[in-house]
């Protein structure tokens, strides 16, 4: 049985994703999370997959209990690809980038 060092929460929120290639064009995607932790997330990709090791920027729309929404931005790397989406490991840095 898999044991994680941090708690993973079933949380579906909008995810704006951009690839961060060493060369070539930046690609943008509008996906949704399936679950989120402080270390990473699983993104539902509607059949669009990114290769393991792909560096990405993820913007998540998080809502407070008051109903206000804010965007939080994190850099990460694809660590797993499955039929329904990708697993992303975050680099530990994040930034609140504005209200939704």
N, C-alpha and C positions, 0 to 999 in steps of 0.2 A: 504494500500500500504506500502511495506517495505521501510524504509529509513535507509541507512547505514551511519555510522559516517565517513567513508573514501571512497574514490572513488575506484571502482572496474573496472579494464581494461580488455577488451576482448583481451587476449594474449595467443597464442599457442606457447609454448616453451617446449623443452624436460625437463622431471623431473625424476631424479634418486632418488628413495625413498627406505629407509631402515626402518624397524620396530625397535623399541627400547624396547624389552620386559624386564620385571623384571626378567624373567627366560625363558629358552628355546632358540631356535635358532633365530638368526637375519635373516629376510627375505628381499630380495632385489627385486625391481620392476623397470621396465622401462616404464614410463607413459608419459603423456603430460598434460599441463595445458589447461583449457578452459578459465579461467579468473584468475586474480591475483590482490591483493591489498596489502597495507603495513601490513595488519593484517592477511591475509590468502589467500587461493587459492582454486579453485575447480579443482580436478585432474580427468581426463578421464582415467578409469582403465581397459577398455576392459573386463568388467564383473568380475574382481577380486576385491572383496570388503574387507575392513578392518572394524572391529567393532568400534562403537563410543567409544571414550576414549583411543583408541590405540595411543601411543606415537610414533612419526616417525621423521626421519631426511629427509629433502627435499633438493636436490641439483638442482637448476634451471640454465639453460644455457641462459644467457642474452647477447644480441648483442647491441653494440653501433651504433650510426649513421655512424661511419667510417667502420663498418662491422666487427670489432674485437669482439670476444666473450669471456665472463668470466663466471665462475661458482660462484654462491652465495649459501651458505649453511644456512639453518634455521631449528630449531627444532619446532615441532608443535604437535597438537593433532587432531585426527579425531573427528569432531563435527556433521557430517551429512553424511549419506549414501543414495544414490539413485541408480537407475538402471544403469545409465551411469558413475557413479563415486562417489567420496567422497569430502566433504568439510573439509578443514583443517584450523585450527586457529593457527597462528604462535605465538611464545612466545615473540616476540619483539626483539630478538637478531639475528644478522646475521653476516656472515663472508664471504668475498671474498676469494675463495680457489684456484684460478688459471685460466689460460687462456685455452679456449677450442680448 
